Each structure stands twice: as C-alpha cells, then as structure tokens.
Amino acid sequence: MSHFINVPEIFGTDVFNEATMQQRVAPEIYNAWKQCICTGSALSLEVANEIAETMKNWAIEKGATHYTHWFQPMTGITAEKHDSFISPTGDGRVIMEFSGSELVRGEPDASSFPSGGLRATFEARGYTAWDPTAFAFVKDGSLYIPTCFFSYTGEALDKKTPLLRSLDEISREAIRILRLFGDNQTQRVRVSVGPEQEYFLIPKSLYAQRLDLRLTGRTLFGAPAPKGQELDDHYFGTIRTRVSNFMKDLDEQLWRLGILSKTKHNEGAPCQHELAPIYSEAGNACDSNQLVMEIMKKCAAKHDLVCLLHEKPFAGVAGSGKHNNWSLCTDSGKNLFTPGKTPRQNAQFLVFLAAFIKGVDEYQDFLRSTVAYAGNDHRLGVTEAPPAIISIFLGDELTAVVNSIIGGTNYKDPEKSVMRIGVDVLPSIPKDTTDRNRTSPVAFTGNKFEFRMLGSSQSIAGPNIALNTIMAEELGQIADVLENAQDFDDALQKIVCDTLTAHQRIIFNGNGYSEEWKAEAAKRGLSNHVSTAQSLPTYVSQKNIELVTKHGIFTEAEFRARYEIHMQSYVKVTAIEGRTCVDMAMHQILPAALHYSRDLAKSILDKTAVGVSAKAENQLLKRLSEASDALYEKAQALSGKLSAIPADTSAAAEYMSQVIVPAMDDLRSDADTLEQITDKSYWPYPTYSDILFY
C-alpha cells in the first residue's frame, strides 16, 4: 500500500515561515519584523527576544533540542555548529532557553574555512548574523537559522552576504527605471530564480568499490560501455521503481521544508535525472538549492543509492548542469521581462532587455568566470552543455524586433517609418515563440533569461551576484540619462537603439557547438576561455573590481579573496585527481593486468607443452604487456609532475591545466585500453556497464 502524501497539509510544516510567525507572535512584533524585511531597518533586542522565544517553542514542539546558525562559507557548501537549548537551573535540572542575542548572532570557529587572505591563520574568530529575510526551519532535531558569516574585522566570509547586497542594489536601480515610467507604487524589485538541478544516482555498493568516485566524485578511468545514451531511451523515460521511491521520499522532505520541488524526470544519460523547482526570490532560491543538494545525498543513502553531483562523473555521456532561470519582478508580482500590451509597457520592457544585453556583452568574462572550476571544465563546450563562449539567444521574433530598432524600420511593416519606442505598439510576443536553443549559454525563454553554464555541484550565489550587479550597473547608467533628459521620448528612443546597436554582437541564435560559430565569435571580439585557468584571472580585472566596489557588493579585498579561493580550489582538486590516478594505476589497474598476464603466460606454456596453438593468448599477452608498460611509465611521469607543482597559485593553476590534466588523460588512455582487454574477473572495480546499467 503506497504512502499517501497530503501536500498542502505538509508543505512548509517544518519552516518557521511568515504565516507561522503571524499566528504565534503579537501583532506589534510581527509588524516590526515585517518593517525590517521591507525597509531594511534593524530589529530591536526586545523584538528579537520575542521572536527567539516563539521560534524556540515552535522548534521544541517539532522535536528540536538544538539550534544552529546555518551559513554558506566560501567552500561552496553549507556549514553548521549545533548548540542545545538547555540551561542549568542550579538544582541539577535544566530548562530550555534561547534569547534574542543567540538568535541574532553566533560565533563559530572560522579558522578552518577558506578566507583567501582576509585573515591570518591564527585569527580564528568568525561571526554569524541572522538573515531575517530567510525563514528558519527544523531538520534532524535542530532549529536551523539562516545566517550571514563574516570576520572579526567585518569582511564577508560567505556567499550569502554579497548576494543580499546585490539584491538591494538591483532593486534600487530598477525602481529608478520604474519611476520614470510612472510606477510610483513598487517599493521593491525582486530577483526571481529557479535553478534546475541535474544529478546521477548509482548503487551504493558499486560506488564503494571505486576509489575515484569516493575521492573525487567522478570516474578518472573507465572504458565506454557497449551502449551509452545514443538511443535516447533514458531521456524522459519510465523511471525505475527504486529511483521513483527515492524521488517520492525526496519530494516529501523538500516540501516539508517549504522547497517548491515541481518537476522530476530522467535526463539524457543513463542514471541521470533532474529536479526543477518553482521560481522563488533569489536569496530563498539559493538557500533552497543548497538544501536540495544536501538532502539529495542523504535521501539517496536511505535507498542504497549514491547521488553524484559532479559535472562529469562519466566520460562519454552527458554531464550535469544547473540551469539558472533569472528574472525581475515587482513586489506586486509583475514580471519586468514580460512584453506588455501598451506602447509604454513595451518601452519599459525594451529598456530592461537592452540593459541586460549590454551588461552580458560588457561583462561576458565576469559571467564566464563565475562558472569556472575544475568540475565544469569537463562539461562546458561538449555536446550536452553550452560552449565557453558567452552569447544570448533571443529567438526569431524578439531578434526581429531588436533588428527593426537597430535598422530603423517598423517591425510590423518595414515599408513604414521607424518604429517609435513608447509610441508604436509591438506585436504580442508570446512565451516560447521559438524553439529553445540548447547550445546557448544565456537564453531568453519568454519572461526570463536562462543562464545555462552553471555546473551541477556549485552554489548559485556567485552567478546570480554577477547577474544582479551587472544589471544594476546598466539600469543605473540608463536611469542617469533618462532622468536628465530634456525630451524623455527622444532620449528613450536613442538610448535603446544605441545600446542594442552597440551590443548586438552578443546576440546569436545559431548552433553554439559549430566550428563556424567559434570563428564568427572571434571576429565579433567575443572571448572564448576554455578552461578555469584561462577564465579565472579575468574575474579580478580592473573593470570587474570597479563594478563590484562601486555597487558595494564586495570590497576589493573581499573580491580578490574569492579569486584566491577559486584558484586554490582548482589546483587542489586537480592535484587530488592526479594523485588518485597514480594510486589507482599502480595499486589496482597494473596489478590486475599483470595478474591476468601471468595467467595468460601460464596458459601459453601449458598449450605449447602439448603442441596446441596459443595464437590468441600470445597476441593478447603482447597487447597487455605493451599497455602495462605504457601505463607504468605514464603513472611514474604523472607522479613526478605532481611533485613539481609551482608554489605560486596562478602559475600552479596554469600548470595543472597545461601539464597535469593532459597527463591524466594520457594515463587514462592506457588504463582504458587495459580494461577492454583484461578478463572481467580480474578487473579491480565496477565498469561503466556495471554502474550505468545496474
């Protein structure tokens, strides 16, 4: 008998959300919190104490005994330190206490978190501050309080703080534009994000036998299975019962935490799947996606499965990405990327569209660098992911509108005079007017832009910080012009036309995989950074530093610290993979091949002794011997190269990209050859056939 889930009844039951707060606290306390959310004003300690007491009582009713300030350090995952509610009474008993000061601020040890030089090794203090815009929740017997994380001297040590700063900035600049179009009601413009999450599920027993999967999250060796994804029979196919049970369990856990899990299906590769949420405010979407990744892994373990979030766990089949659907909405729910029905509404839409196109063109390197890391290097540019070249797909109809503005023609009738922005009515531009372009890194899909370059394991904070900040900058520049215009309509016409004309090179609706596009992109002056080592240095270009410091998203020190952390991470991850390659080659693959060779040689001697031909064994033994010798030499060479990694981080990143990664690929070639000619009973770990078609 199946387990019935009453979704409306369980949804958000483990979240101390707005409805729960409104039911449980006095109206003046709720209004003070609401004022804090809407205006950014500080909460008084009295209000914080009331909320903390109510939150504690609610959490205890849910079975919580501890609380934790849950934060997102620059590791890209979440962190937590749990303290109990207990307080001694003096007579050998305890009471459960939780104060406003404990709610608002915590002090976890920050010594082991990456800081990129923002603090010295001996400086251990770090502080967490409650983010009142995010709802607390109960999980695994603890009250989780979403917080920001910063150093003793006030620098942001997390991914959440700059994201919140960017949300304030884009709202401020977007409202300037709205006021110019007569909107005096909107008080906040919100960034709406929906990150689609791809992942692999494989049996726990097979995962446990693969050292590479356990240490690096991907298979460093593995010959192709006889069947891959060429039949397209997995995509949207019938979901296996075991996987379906996992998905049902996962949905229930996510719904209880108020996470809007909406869609689930099989993806293109064997064992690959996808979860897509309903869009939500960017800060909440970032928190939710971190929880989704964590709970996926825990839930998989309950079903004797392992969830792989690496971007390319298996060579030769599709890797996993995370499509980041991004749009802007007013506090009344109006989507600013939805074309309107009146000339004025369409003019406003075109301003936001032009600002986005200009921003992506001017800061293409910044966007590219936010998705640059070791795992994504194996995915970007191959046949299931966008290329490393940034471009925008608009679809045929919207591109025609843009071209009519640039060319000075009327979209509805090219024989007529130029279309006047804000005067002439655009045709209705329906959602999904053109087929989606799977090769485009940034695609307009009706009322939002889909940034498709994110890797499946990464936090969505960095890319959204970049999108928000870029858009804030461009909207601010347009507002500066229009606010000081003598003739608003003339200025509007000119700035939209000039912007689209100057930045039309970034618009491309064709095949992003083609060699022709690479040549064309180079002619247009678009960058093509194919590796992390090539892309990351652009992160700290002077233009980007000026952008983020101007808008108060980062200090220069905070920004450079993140660059150092990303570069160090790339070097460390690649070094771990290289050392794992050597370990597996020397301690697993080579012994297996030699063992099989020894038994083959014995078989040859036995056959020869009785005058029986051993032609097959002789030829096979020769191939085994040659591949084994090559494997040994290349493993030793890789080991030597790993001992020569430069001390300087930038030089080390370049060295890993140009020396270590090719050496690993070269070693893999011989290992995979040995796998194909070695008796399966000798092979030391599960093959692709075993794992992908269990």
Salt bridges, closest charged atoms under 4 A:
ASP14 OD1 - LYS62 NZ 3.97
GLU18 OE2 - LYS34 NZ 2.71
GLU53 OE2 - LYS56 NZ 3.17
GLU61 OE1 - ARG24 NH2 2.76
GLU80 OE2 - HIS82 NE2 2.97
ASP83 OD2 - LYS81 NZ 3.15
ASP91 OD2 - ARG93 NH2 2.97
GLU107 OE2 - ARG125 NH1 2.44
ASP131 OD2 - LYS160 NZ 2.77
ASP140 OD2 - LYS139 NZ 3.38
ASP140 OD2 - LYS298 NZ 3.24
ASP168 OD1 - ARG188 NH1 2.92
GLU169 OE1 - ARG172 NH2 3.05
GLU169 OE1 - HIS551 ND1 2.58
GLU173 OE2 - ARG172 NH2 3.09
GLU173 OE1 - ARG176 NH1 2.86
GLU196 OE1 - HIS323 ND1 3.53
ASP212 OD2 - ARG210 NH2 2.59
ASP233 OD2 - LYS227 NZ 2.97
ASP249 OD2 - LYS302 NZ 3.01
ASP249 OD2 - HIS303 NE2 3.02
ASP251 OD2 - LYS264 NZ 3.32
GLU252 OE1 - HIS3 NE2 3.39
GLU252 OE2 - ARG256 NH2 3.30
GLU274 OE2 - HIS265 NE2 3.42
ASP287 OD2 - LYS160 NZ 3.07
GLU294 OE2 - LYS139 NZ 2.47
GLU294 OE2 - LYS298 NZ 3.25
ASP304 OD1 - LYS204 NZ 3.81
ASP361 OD2 - HIS503 ND1 2.68
ASP361 OD1 - ARG505 NE 2.73
GLU362 OE2 - LYS358 NZ 3.24
GLU362 OE2 - HIS503 NE2 3.90
ASP365 OD1 - HIS529 NE2 3.50
GLU384 OE2 - LYS312 NZ 3.35
GLU450 OE2 - HIS323 ND1 3.27
GLU450 OE1 - ARG436 NH2 2.94
GLU450 OE1 - ARG452 NE 3.95
GLU473 OE1 - LYS550 NZ 2.92
GLU473 OE1 - HIS551 NE2 2.65
GLU474 OE1 - LYS358 NZ 2.56
ASP480 OD1 - ARG176 NH2 2.69
GLU483 OE1 - ARG176 NH2 2.70
ASP489 OD1 - ARG344 NH1 3.05
ASP490 OD1 - ARG420 NH2 3.07
ASP498 OD2 - LYS494 NZ 2.70
GLU515 OE2 - LYS518 NZ 3.31
GLU520 OE2 - ARG524 NE 2.95
GLU556 OE2 - ARG560 NE 2.95
GLU558 OE1 - ARG165 NH1 3.03
GLU577 OE2 - ARG218 NE 2.93
ASP583 OD1 - HIS587 ND1 3.45
ASP599 OD2 - HIS595 NE2 3.67
ASP599 OD1 - ARG598 NE 3.45
ASP606 OD2 - LYS602 NZ 3.42
GLU617 OE2 - LYS607 NZ 2.65
GLU626 OE2 - LYS622 NZ 2.59
ASP666 OD1 - LYS634 NZ 3.28
ASP670 OD2 - LYS634 NZ 2.51
ASP672 OD2 - ARG668 NE 3.05
ASP690 OD2 - LYS680 NZ 2.73
